[in-house]
């Protein structure tokens, strides 16, 4: 009986709060209308974009962490390890990274996982910009596009034309 009474009082309280929020004017507008007007401002829009970007980055980080721990999950499940047969598994021209306890060795640099992720994201941004330039090649002088394509071929980057 006591739970039912508490539930009923909670429901009545919720209805009162909703009625005030949507129907009782505070000044010229209701709280709901004030909320809509505030949400339409530029700072609120910027905040929304930043929250969206942070959410995407958090999602990418969660996916990266999930992928990084795939071997541990397979091992815990008792599944056999997937073995790559040395050089046969790596196509020619592919950059090979060596992961050690202190980080990822890339040439003389040792990168933490977050630094490597940031470099990969930067490379993706540059690749996207190059792709946009090459797609709009009509507006770019032909020698410039041909020079970019040649540069990419020298760096062993495949470009679909």
Secondary structure, DSSP 8 states (H G I E B T S, - for coil): -HHHHHHHHHHHHHHHHHHHHHHSEETTEEHHHHHHHHHTSHHHHHHHHHHHHHHHHHHHHHHHHHHHTHHHHHHHHT-------GGGGS-TT----EEETTEEEETTEEE-HHHHHHHHHHHHHHHHHHHHHHHTGGGS-HHHHHHHHHHHHHTT-----
